[in-house]
Amino acid sequence: MHSSSINSRSQRSSSNSYITNTPENTPPNAEVKIKIEQPQEHDLRLKVPALNISVVRQQFAQEFTQHPPRLIRQNGLKAIRATYERAFTRAIKSVRREMGEGEIQISNRLIRYAEAQVQGGNDNDYELSRDIDCLIGLMQAAAAEHPGNNPDAEQQRRLALIDLFSKVLRNEFSSDAARWGANIFIVGLRTGLIVALCTFMRDAIDFEVHRALALHGQDSSLYAAGMLAIAIAPTLNLMGGVLSGLLGTANAASATTRVILGLANLGLILACYQMGALDELGEALPSFVCYGAARDVLNFFFPLGDNLTSLPTRGIFASGSIYAFLQWLGGMTMGIAAPLSGAHGFPRAVGNETVSWERIVNAKLNISDSAIHGLLNGFVLEVGDDLVMPAIVRKLEQNEYRSKSELNVEDEIAHKEYITELIDFAKQLLQQPAEIRQKLIDEKNIELYKREWRRMTNLPKDLLDPAHKQYLVDIENQLRPHFLKELWDRTPAEFTATEMKYLWELENELGVYKKTRELERMEANSKNFNAAQLQALKDLQEEVADERRELLNLQLRKKSNLDYAPEDRLRHLRYEFDNQDHLDLAILPMSLLGAKSDSKIPSFSTYDADIRRVCRKHYHLKKKDILPIVEELYVHEFVRVHLPFSTLTPVEREVRASILKKTPAILPVKLLSTLEAEVEEKRRKDAEGLRIRLGVVDIDSAAALINRAGRTVLLTNAARQSVFASLLAAIVVLAEMLEDRDQDRHWALDLFPAALIFVLYACLYLMHMEGASPGRPVDRPGAQGGLPPIREDEPEVVEEVITPRDNGPHTFGENGDDRKFSVAESDAEISSDPQDIALDRILPSPHINLMMEPEPDDESAPEPTHVRPDSK
């Protein structure tokens, strides 16, 4: 029988192990032992005797000797199984009584494995058994979370369903597909249902008004209702305009829109009066007045919220054109799909016939057509408008946002990459000997300069503001010696005429020009010279030869003291003919670009030793506490000093202030790591597509509730009633004008309202610009912009701007960076050192002043290698 090896180990609390070994390819007559490792003398575990399988084999042999014929019969396997059950299993169970829980689990696996082998199984059965055990554990865990159909499980499922439904209504999805799915569901649920119900109500009121007119004629009540419906739109518009003027919320857009709607409304009412069609207008308006009032009331209690921040005019006119087209197309569709909706289903006379009294009395609203009319108007036209309009506006906002913040986003992406990289580099630098740190820092600094130069040169030139242009110039000035060094080290030293001219200019700018070096360069490239260049080479050879003779003469005269040798000339000639390049390759840390010349930075070769020395002044600090302090201070200071373009963008400062306000005790390095991740998340949210949520009116404050209700009545409902009144009055006037022209009447009554809707649609939205301000959410009919913030307490909003900094990229002078600091940053000390403004230094707490200088009487303490400008 073939067996496989199983090596299992289970650790007990005393760190001992129970090991079961079954050798591979064990022959049938081999002795297989289940060994229990004997504990050491210091082990407190009970000593369990080894179980020898030979004892089991002897018992089996006795059974086989006593009853050999039984194995020939078919029940021989039963004898083997019985022997196994009586001896082997009993022996293992006796041993398990003295085992721990972990050893029992291992023995269970061994028993299952042995059973699989005895009963004709294979290794796959054992592996499958382990998989089944794992699956059972997972299923038990899942059952523990939702344990069946008991009341607790049902309550959990109900709560999970409620949470899912709430998440959909709040639209908390991150993917575009899920977000748009939630947008459609929310708008369909809110706008579709409300408009469908209000449209059905409008049809019912219109039907009842026409039946009352047919039964009783134009009585006083119907006349009064019609006149009231005509007067309500101008009245609300006038009251809202006066109140907005008194409160100071009116602006040019809202005031102009109110005037246009008011004059258009009054003019069309007067036109109806002159044509004798005022009664017809009074018959048609009451249903629309009720429709508008009911819709705005329901929208007030269940408003939509979105992430719009503006209402651009081009977006309004673009969505208005789409809405007008859909109204024209929808009007024809509903005329075919629901021809008997509302008053259209009222019995009418055909030809010379008259409608009988009984038909009028027994007339009923056509429920099916009115329902179809309401569903089409609500779930197609108005839902489409509540999705199309904000989608267009949000797209325009996204384009403007990306264009406005492109340069800052580039800086933030670079900051994220550099911060992560510099943190890792600084931690690795701490592990290196102090002697080689400066060399590693210089190499890293040059690498950062070159990467930043490539990044800045790859950006469009028209995108760079003056600060970034100056930053690029500073980088190029620092890299000029390195560019020159790379050209000098070129192999082979072949240059074009343009490159040779650039080399001559660069060497003169850096003060390292030598005629001898230029002569070597020209001689190496003379094979491609023309006649003029060859003549210049010949002249240069003569000049170099003359200066060499002059140098030898001056050196000889000075050595012989024959005559006075001018030191300046001698020094210049020696410089010309020595073998040194005299090129200064040292460059500043990137945070010092544009900073004052006396700005001081720590020596990172010994900065950790300085921190340890100061920490030892605090006797309550243990050695294990000093190590993380050293790493924290060293890493943060290194990142602060070497971070390219370390001036934080407005969004970075806003997020940084938010983090500090949320977690004041956050460590500086952790703050840097968290900062860029949250900046990226904020940028993603600011630049994401349309997100709509369903809200409920806030009734926490009575004053806010009254203010919101007044705005709904005197702004939204006033605009909606004015639009309906103007539209119906224009249709009535046009119908009267085309009364005798039946051929043109049909097309005119279809196309003219669509064109008028386009104009009135823009007025409806532009009136909601009233009270608009940078810090206030943008309102539109039935919805309010500005989703609730992610954090409970948001810092002051800093407007995204790209501003020039006249005093250099890292300084803030009187005429420097006008990017605002958030209020939350006022808690941090601002150093007078320019580079401290980009990334603030770590400010020690009052009770642990890690930057404290050594006491004067401590002669054993080494002198500090740097002086912090902000040290106390």
Salt bridges, closest charged atoms under 4 A:
GLU31 OE1 - LYS33 NZ 3.51
GLU63 OE2 - ARG86 NH2 3.66
GLU103 OE2 - ARG12 NE 3.67
GLU103 OE2 - ARG45 NH1 3.57
ASP133 OD2 - ARG112 NH2 3.00
GLU172 OE2 - ARG170 NE 2.46
ASP176 OD1 - ARG179 NH2 2.45
ASP203 OD2 - HIS373 ND1 2.72
ASP206 OD1 - HIS210 ND1 3.22
GLU208 OE1 - ARG211 NH2 3.01
ASP296 OD1 - ARG720 NH2 2.97
ASP306 OD2 - ARG780 NH2 2.76
GLU382 OE1 - ARG295 NH2 3.10
ASP386 OD2 - ARG190 NH2 3.84
ASP386 OD1 - ARG780 NH1 3.85
GLU397 OE1 - ARG394 NH1 3.04
ASP411 OD1 - ARG455 NH1 3.44
ASP411 OD2 - HIS468 NE2 2.75
GLU412 OE1 - ARG683 NE 2.70
GLU417 OE2 - ARG451 NH2 2.88
GLU421 OE2 - LYS444 NZ 2.23
GLU421 OE2 - ARG451 NH1 2.71
GLU447 OE1 - LYS444 NZ 3.74
GLU447 OE2 - ARG451 NH1 3.23
GLU452 OE2 - ARG455 NE 2.70
ASP465 OD1 - HIS468 ND1 2.62
GLU486 OE2 - LYS450 NZ 2.78
ASP489 OD1 - LYS485 NZ 3.97
GLU499 OE1 - ARG490 NH1 3.18
GLU507 OE2 - ARG521 NH1 3.15
GLU509 OE1 - ARG480 NH1 3.00
GLU543 OE1 - LYS515 NZ 3.35
ASP546 OD1 - ARG549 NH2 2.17
GLU547 OE2 - LYS515 NZ 3.12
GLU550 OE1 - ARG569 NH2 2.89
ASP563 OD2 - ARG557 NH2 2.28
GLU567 OE2 - LYS558 NZ 3.06
ASP568 OD1 - ARG571 NH1 3.04
GLU576 OE2 - HIS572 NE2 3.94
ASP578 OD1 - LYS514 NZ 2.40
ASP578 OD2 - HIS582 NE2 2.78
ASP581 OD2 - LYS485 NZ 3.40
ASP608 OD1 - ARG437 NH1 2.90
ASP608 OD2 - ARG612 NH1 3.20
ASP610 OD1 - ARG613 NH2 3.61
ASP610 OD2 - HIS866 ND1 3.57
GLU637 OE2 - ARG640 NH2 2.69
GLU637 OE2 - ARG841 NH1 2.58
GLU637 OE1 - ARG868 NH1 3.99
GLU652 OE2 - HIS415 ND1 2.91
GLU654 OE2 - LYS682 NZ 3.84
GLU678 OE1 - ARG791 NH2 2.50
GLU680 OE1 - LYS416 NZ 2.25
GLU681 OE2 - ARG684 NH2 2.69
GLU681 OE2 - LYS685 NZ 3.66
ASP686 OD2 - LYS682 NZ 3.03
GLU688 OE1 - ARG684 NH1 3.96
GLU688 OE1 - ARG691 NH2 2.77
ASP744 OD2 - ARG741 NH2 2.82
ASP750 OD2 - HIS746 NE2 3.37
GLU770 OE1 - ARG258 NE 3.22
ASP779 OD2 - ARG708 NH1 3.07
ASP779 OD2 - ARG711 NE 2.72
ASP779 OD2 - ARG776 NH1 3.50
GLU796 OE2 - LYS820 NZ 3.30
GLU799 OE2 - LYS404 NZ 3.64
GLU800 OE2 - ARG683 NH2 2.92
ASP817 OD2 - ARG805 NH1 3.87
GLU825 OE2 - ARG656 NH1 2.94
GLU829 OE2 - LYS872 NZ 3.89
ASP833 OD2 - ARG841 NH2 3.84
ASP836 OD1 - ARG640 NH1 2.66
ASP836 OD1 - ARG841 NE 2.75
ASP840 OD2 - ARG656 NH2 3.10
ASP858 OD2 - LYS617 NZ 3.15
ASP870 OD1 - ARG841 NE 3.71
ASP870 OD1 - ARG868 NE 3.62
